[in-house]
């Protein structure tokens, strides 16, 4: 048996695949709002600020759900938790698919966020339970492919459906596909309950309070706040900026997202492997430098040829993917097994709440003129770049803690 064959068992490969697909549907549900932004603002007659709240509503409700779920996250089989929240996510997406107005859509996004926002934390807890740290970069790399796949398969198809059948149709696509995924989890995933055998006498509220109050956890949570800012600020207005500021057409958007997504799919596993080889923080540093450079260039652009926009997007997503893969691998190593579900739930909640604030703030900073042109986009870029620099400092502190923790564990090994 060669080395590649021995990395993961068939069941582990299934777990990686199914969790990546779950993330694909959840991320697609969120990301599809960005390319639909121009169409939604026109058809529902809403402002950039109102659209920012459509994005933020999901994030805020996801954050609240994460905090509530944190106290109970380590008291149940993780498979059951996954199925419970995934079923709720499907129902919320169904409400989006039938939304007749802005207010109904806003309510539907709140429902979707209450369930969908917790799925990431459950998935990462499962990954941390089943995979060793030395292989976790690779696993995160494959799961990160969900972001790219949501662009390659989901966003272009979603745009085509929206252009042909209206903006509701992409949500119908997500509902049908997610039902099939849910059935696969029910049939093939084994119970994940090893953490239940560990001693934990605290009740749900004590468990939540102790997880939040841990000083080591606080460092990681602070890093997460900064990590969430960049993506949530730029993403909601990506399609509107591409059309009204860069001069692309609605028909060119699927090409832009498709090519960028294919590139991200190819880079995802490679970046995960690179994270395990050169070190998670080293990759995070490189990804941050690339991301800052691309944001500085991208947010200053005006009318630009499609091929230039595609090239810049590819490099930008390499930087963003490098940051996400490496940071999640590092942060996942922080909690102890019996606190893992709660930590991941709280971390996800903080990420969603921070993202909600960032999206709402972006809606205030960016102003749409009568022609559709977005003003103050460069200022938005400055805010994102500053947040990336501070996040780099915070992740350095997290990495130093993990190095110290590993050194102490090696010293405790009996001779």
C-alpha positions as CSV (number, residue, x, y, z in Angstrom):
1,X,0.0,0.0,0.0
2,X,1.5,3.3,-1.0
3,X,1.5,6.5,1.1
4,X,-1.4,8.1,-0.8
5,X,-3.6,5.1,-0.2
6,X,-2.8,5.0,3.5
7,X,-3.7,8.6,4.3
8,X,-7.4,8.1,4.6
9,X,-9.7,5.1,4.8
10,X,-12.7,4.8,2.5
11,X,-15.0,5.9,5.3
12,X,-12.8,8.9,6.1
13,X,-12.9,9.8,2.4
14,X,-16.7,9.6,2.5
15,X,-16.8,11.9,5.6
16,X,-14.5,14.4,3.9
17,X,-16.7,14.3,0.8
18,X,-20.1,14.6,2.6
19,X,-18.9,17.4,4.8
20,X,-17.5,19.2,1.8
21,X,-20.9,18.8,0.1
22,X,-22.8,20.1,3.2
23,X,-20.5,23.1,3.2
24,X,-21.1,23.5,-0.5
25,X,-24.8,23.8,-0.1
26,X,-24.6,26.1,2.9
27,X,-22.0,28.3,1.3
28,X,-23.9,28.4,-2.0
29,X,-27.0,29.5,-0.2
30,X,-25.1,32.4,1.2
31,X,-22.9,33.2,-1.8
32,X,-25.7,33.1,-4.4
33,X,-27.0,36.3,-2.9
34,X,-24.0,38.2,-4.2
35,X,-24.4,37.5,-7.9
36,X,-28.2,37.9,-7.5
37,X,-27.6,41.3,-5.8
38,X,-28.1,43.4,-8.8
39,X,-31.2,41.6,-9.9
40,X,-32.7,41.6,-6.3
41,X,-32.1,45.3,-5.7
42,X,-33.9,46.1,-9.0
43,X,-36.8,43.6,-8.7
44,X,-37.6,44.2,-5.1
45,X,-36.9,48.0,-5.3
46,X,-34.4,48.0,-2.4
47,X,-31.4,50.0,-1.5
48,X,-27.8,48.9,-0.9
49,X,-28.4,49.3,2.8
50,X,-31.5,47.1,2.7
51,X,-29.6,44.4,0.6
52,X,-26.8,44.6,3.2
53,X,-29.5,43.7,5.9
54,X,-30.6,40.7,3.8
55,X,-27.0,39.4,4.0
56,X,-26.6,40.5,7.6
57,X,-29.9,38.9,8.8
58,X,-28.5,35.4,8.0
59,X,-25.3,36.2,9.8
60,X,-26.9,37.7,12.9
61,X,-29.4,34.8,13.4
62,X,-26.6,32.3,12.7
63,X,-24.5,34.0,15.5
64,X,-27.4,33.8,18.0
65,X,-28.0,30.1,17.1
66,X,-24.3,29.3,17.6
67,X,-24.3,30.8,21.1
68,X,-27.5,28.9,22.1
69,X,-26.2,25.6,20.6
70,X,-22.8,25.9,22.2
71,X,-23.8,24.8,25.6
72,X,-25.4,21.6,24.2
73,X,-23.0,20.9,21.3
74,X,-20.9,18.4,23.2
75,X,-23.9,16.5,24.8
76,X,-25.2,14.9,21.6
77,X,-24.0,12.6,18.9
78,X,-22.5,14.9,16.3
79,X,-24.3,13.0,13.5
80,X,-27.7,13.8,15.1
81,X,-26.8,17.5,15.4
82,X,-25.7,17.6,11.8
83,X,-29.0,16.1,10.6
84,X,-31.1,18.4,12.9
85,X,-29.5,21.6,11.7
86,X,-29.3,20.5,8.1
87,X,-33.0,19.8,8.0
88,X,-33.7,23.3,9.4
89,X,-31.4,24.8,6.8
90,X,-33.4,23.1,4.0
91,X,-36.6,24.5,5.4
92,X,-35.2,28.0,5.6
93,X,-33.9,27.8,2.0
94,X,-37.4,26.6,0.9
95,X,-38.8,29.8,2.5
96,X,-36.4,31.8,0.4
97,X,-37.5,30.0,-2.7
98,X,-41.1,31.1,-2.2
99,X,-40.4,34.6,-0.8
100,X,-42.8,37.1,-2.5
101,X,-41.4,40.3,-1.0
102,X,-38.4,41.9,0.8
103,X,-39.8,41.5,4.3
104,X,-40.6,37.8,3.7
105,X,-37.1,37.2,2.2
106,X,-35.6,38.9,5.3
107,X,-37.6,36.6,7.6
108,X,-36.5,33.6,5.5
109,X,-32.9,34.5,5.7
110,X,-33.2,34.7,9.5
111,X,-34.7,31.1,9.6
112,X,-32.0,29.8,7.3
113,X,-29.3,31.4,9.4
114,X,-30.6,29.9,12.6
115,X,-29.9,26.5,11.3
116,X,-27.3,26.9,8.5
117,X,-25.0,29.0,10.6
118,X,-24.3,26.1,13.0
119,X,-23.5,23.5,10.4
120,X,-20.0,24.8,9.8
121,X,-19.1,24.4,13.5
122,X,-20.6,20.9,13.6
123,X,-18.7,19.9,10.5
124,X,-15.4,21.2,11.8
125,X,-15.9,19.5,15.2
126,X,-16.4,16.2,13.3
127,X,-13.2,16.8,11.3
128,X,-11.2,17.5,14.5
129,X,-12.6,14.4,16.1
130,X,-11.7,12.1,13.2
131,X,-8.5,13.5,11.8
132,X,-5.1,14.1,13.3
133,X,-3.5,17.6,13.2
134,X,-0.8,16.6,10.8
135,X,-3.4,15.7,8.1
136,X,-5.9,18.4,9.0
137,X,-4.5,20.9,6.5
138,X,-5.3,18.5,3.7
139,X,-8.8,17.8,5.0
140,X,-9.5,21.5,5.4
141,X,-8.2,22.0,1.8
142,X,-10.7,19.5,0.5
143,X,-13.5,21.0,2.5
144,X,-12.4,24.4,1.3
145,X,-13.1,23.2,-2.2
146,X,-16.8,23.6,-1.3
147,X,-16.3,27.4,-1.7
148,X,-14.9,26.9,-5.2
149,X,-17.4,24.3,-6.2
150,X,-20.2,26.6,-5.2
151,X,-18.8,29.0,-7.8
152,X,-18.1,26.5,-10.5
153,X,-21.3,24.5,-10.3
154,X,-23.6,26.6,-8.2
155,X,-23.2,30.3,-8.9
156,X,-23.0,30.1,-12.7
157,X,-25.9,27.7,-12.8
158,X,-27.7,29.8,-10.3
159,X,-27.2,32.9,-12.5
160,X,-28.4,31.1,-15.6
161,X,-31.5,29.9,-13.7
162,X,-32.1,33.4,-12.3
163,X,-31.8,35.0,-15.7
164,X,-34.2,32.4,-17.2
165,X,-36.7,31.7,-14.5
166,X,-36.2,34.5,-11.9
167,X,-34.2,34.9,-8.7
168,X,-36.2,32.3,-6.7
169,X,-35.0,29.4,-8.9
170,X,-31.5,29.0,-7.5
171,X,-33.0,28.5,-4.0
172,X,-35.2,25.7,-5.4
173,X,-32.0,24.1,-6.8
174,X,-30.4,24.2,-3.4
175,X,-33.4,22.7,-1.7
176,X,-33.7,19.7,-4.0
177,X,-30.0,18.9,-3.9
178,X,-29.8,19.3,-0.1
179,X,-32.6,16.8,0.4
180,X,-30.5,14.2,-1.4
181,X,-27.4,15.0,0.7
182,X,-29.5,14.7,3.9
183,X,-30.7,11.2,3.0
184,X,-27.1,10.2,2.3
185,X,-26.0,11.3,5.8
186,X,-28.9,9.4,7.4
187,X,-27.9,6.2,5.6
188,X,-24.1,6.1,5.5
189,X,-22.7,8.3,8.3
190,X,-21.9,6.4,11.5
191,X,-22.6,7.9,15.0
192,X,-19.9,10.3,16.2
193,X,-20.1,10.1,19.9
194,X,-16.6,9.4,21.3
195,X,-16.7,12.8,23.1
196,X,-19.7,11.7,25.1
197,X,-17.5,9.2,26.9
198,X,-15.3,11.9,28.3
199,X,-16.2,13.2,31.8
200,X,-18.1,16.4,31.7
201,X,-20.3,17.2,34.7
202,X,-21.0,20.8,33.9
203,X,-24.5,21.7,32.8
204,X,-25.1,23.5,29.5
205,X,-24.8,27.0,30.9
206,X,-21.7,26.2,32.9
207,X,-20.2,24.6,29.8
208,X,-21.0,27.6,27.7
209,X,-19.6,30.1,30.3
210,X,-16.3,28.1,30.8
211,X,-15.7,27.8,27.1
212,X,-16.3,31.5,26.5
213,X,-14.2,32.5,29.6
214,X,-11.1,30.5,28.7
215,X,-8.4,33.0,27.9
216,X,-6.8,30.8,25.2
217,X,-10.2,30.5,23.5
218,X,-10.6,34.3,23.7
219,X,-7.5,34.8,21.6
220,X,-8.9,32.5,18.9
221,X,-12.3,34.2,19.0
222,X,-10.7,37.6,18.6
223,X,-8.8,36.4,15.5
224,X,-12.0,35.0,14.1
225,X,-13.7,38.5,14.4
226,X,-11.0,39.9,12.1
227,X,-11.0,37.0,9.8
228,X,-14.7,37.4,9.1
229,X,-14.6,41.1,8.3
230,X,-12.9,40.9,4.8
231,X,-15.1,38.4,3.1
232,X,-18.4,39.6,4.5
233,X,-17.6,43.2,3.5
234,X,-16.6,42.7,-0.1
235,X,-18.7,39.7,-1.1
236,X,-22.3,41.1,-0.9
237,X,-21.6,43.8,-3.5
238,X,-19.3,41.7,-5.8
239,X,-21.7,41.3,-8.7
240,X,-23.0,44.9,-8.5
241,X,-19.4,46.2,-8.5
242,X,-18.5,44.0,-11.4
243,X,-21.5,45.2,-13.5
244,X,-21.8,48.9,-12.7
245,X,-18.1,49.8,-11.9
246,X,-16.1,47.3,-13.9
247,X,-18.4,47.3,-16.9
248,X,-19.2,43.5,-17.1
249,X,-22.5,42.2,-18.3
250,X,-24.9,39.8,-16.5
251,X,-24.0,37.1,-19.1
252,X,-20.3,37.5,-18.3
253,X,-20.8,37.0,-14.5
254,X,-21.1,33.1,-14.9
255,X,-17.9,33.1,-16.9
256,X,-16.1,35.2,-14.2
257,X,-17.3,33.0,-11.3
258,X,-16.9,29.8,-13.2
259,X,-13.3,30.3,-14.2
260,X,-12.4,31.6,-10.7
261,X,-14.1,28.6,-9.1
262,X,-12.3,26.0,-11.3
263,X,-9.0,27.6,-10.4
264,X,-10.0,27.5,-6.7
265,X,-10.9,23.8,-6.9
266,X,-7.5,23.1,-8.3
267,X,-5.7,25.1,-5.7
268,X,-7.7,24.0,-2.6
269,X,-6.1,20.6,-2.1
270,X,-2.7,21.9,-3.0
271,X,-2.9,24.7,-0.5
272,X,-4.1,22.2,2.2
273,X,-1.1,20.0,1.5
274,X,1.2,23.0,1.5
275,X,-0.2,24.1,4.9
276,X,0.8,20.7,6.4
277,X,4.2,20.9,4.7
278,X,5.5,24.5,5.4
279,X,3.4,25.2,8.5
280,X,-0.2,26.6,8.8
281,X,0.9,30.1,10.0
282,X,3.5,30.5,7.2
283,X,0.8,29.8,4.6
284,X,-1.6,32.2,6.4
285,X,1.1,34.9,6.2
286,X,1.6,34.4,2.5
287,X,-2.1,34.3,1.9
288,X,-2.6,37.6,3.8
289,X,0.1,39.4,1.8
290,X,-1.5,38.2,-1.5
291,X,-5.0,39.2,-0.3
292,X,-4.0,42.7,0.8
293,X,-2.3,43.3,-2.6
294,X,-5.3,42.1,-4.6
295,X,-7.8,44.1,-2.5
296,X,-5.7,47.2,-3.0
297,X,-5.7,46.8,-6.7
298,X,-9.3,45.4,-7.2
299,X,-11.2,48.0,-5.2
300,X,-9.5,50.9,-7.2
301,X,-10.6,49.5,-10.7
302,X,-13.0,51.1,-13.1
303,X,-14.0,49.8,-16.5
304,X,-11.8,46.7,-16.9
305,X,-11.6,43.9,-19.6
306,X,-13.1,40.5,-18.5
307,X,-9.8,38.7,-18.7
308,X,-8.1,41.1,-16.3
309,X,-11.0,40.8,-13.8
310,X,-10.8,37.0,-14.0
311,X,-7.0,37.0,-13.4
312,X,-7.3,39.3,-10.4
313,X,-10.1,37.2,-9.0
314,X,-8.1,34.0,-9.3
315,X,-5.1,35.4,-7.4
316,X,-7.4,37.0,-4.8
317,X,-9.2,33.7,-4.1
318,X,-5.8,31.9,-3.8
319,X,-5.0,34.4,-1.1
320,X,-8.4,34.1,0.6
321,X,-8.3,30.2,0.4
322,X,-4.8,30.2,1.9
323,X,-6.0,32.2,4.9
324,X,-9.1,30.2,5.4
325,X,-7.5,26.7,5.2
326,X,-4.6,27.6,7.4
327,X,-6.6,29.6,10.0
328,X,-9.2,26.9,10.5
329,X,-6.5,24.2,10.9
330,X,-4.8,26.3,13.5
331,X,-8.0,27.3,15.4
332,X,-9.3,23.7,15.4
333,X,-6.3,22.7,17.5
334,X,-7.1,25.1,20.3
335,X,-9.9,23.3,22.3
336,X,-9.8,20.1,24.2
337,X,-12.0,17.2,22.9
338,X,-14.8,17.6,25.5
339,X,-15.0,21.4,24.7
340,X,-14.6,21.0,21.0
341,X,-18.3,21.2,19.9
342,X,-19.0,24.2,22.2
343,X,-15.8,26.0,21.1
344,X,-16.6,25.5,17.4
345,X,-20.2,26.6,17.8
346,X,-19.1,29.8,19.6
347,X,-16.4,30.4,17.1
348,X,-18.9,30.0,14.3
349,X,-21.3,32.3,16.1
350,X,-18.7,35.0,16.5
351,X,-17.7,34.6,12.8
352,X,-21.3,35.0,11.7
353,X,-22.0,38.0,14.1
354,X,-18.8,39.7,13.0
355,X,-19.7,39.1,9.4
356,X,-23.2,40.5,9.9
357,X,-21.8,43.7,11.4
358,X,-19.3,43.9,8.5
359,X,-21.9,43.4,5.8
360,X,-24.2,46.0,7.4
361,X,-21.2,48.4,7.7
362,X,-20.3,47.8,4.1
363,X,-23.9,48.7,3.1
364,X,-23.4,52.0,4.9
365,X,-20.0,52.7,3.4
366,X,-20.9,51.8,-0.2
367,X,-23.5,54.1,-1.9
368,X,-25.3,53.2,-5.1
369,X,-26.0,56.1,-7.4
370,X,-29.0,56.4,-9.8
371,X,-27.0,54.8,-12.6
372,X,-26.1,51.8,-10.4
373,X,-22.5,52.9,-9.9
374,X,-21.1,52.1,-6.4
375,X,-19.3,54.9,-4.7
376,X,-16.7,54.6,-1.8
377,X,-15.6,51.1,-2.8
378,X,-11.9,52.0,-2.4
379,X,-12.7,53.2,1.2
380,X,-14.2,49.8,1.8
381,X,-11.0,48.2,0.6
382,X,-9.0,50.2,3.1
383,X,-11.1,48.9,5.9
384,X,-10.7,45.3,4.7
385,X,-6.9,45.6,4.4
386,X,-6.5,47.0,7.9
387,X,-8.6,44.1,9.3
388,X,-6.4,41.6,7.5
389,X,-3.2,43.2,9.0
390,X,-4.7,43.0,12.5
391,X,-5.9,39.4,11.9
392,X,-2.3,38.5,10.9
393,X,-1.1,39.7,14.3
394,X,-3.8,37.8,16.1
395,X,-3.1,34.6,14.3
396,X,0.6,34.9,15.1
397,X,-0.4,34.9,18.8
398,X,-2.6,31.8,18.3
399,X,0.3,30.0,16.5
400,X,2.8,30.9,19.3
401,X,0.3,29.5,21.9
402,X,0.1,26.2,19.9
403,X,3.9,25.9,19.7
404,X,4.1,26.5,23.4
405,X,1.4,23.9,24.1
406,X,3.1,21.3,21.9
407,X,6.4,21.9,23.7
408,X,4.8,21.5,27.1
409,X,3.1,18.2,26.0
410,X,6.4,16.8,24.8
411,X,8.1,17.7,28.1
412,X,5.3,15.9,30.0
413,X,6.0,12.6,28.2
414,X,7.6,10.2,30.7
415,X,11.2,9.1,30.0
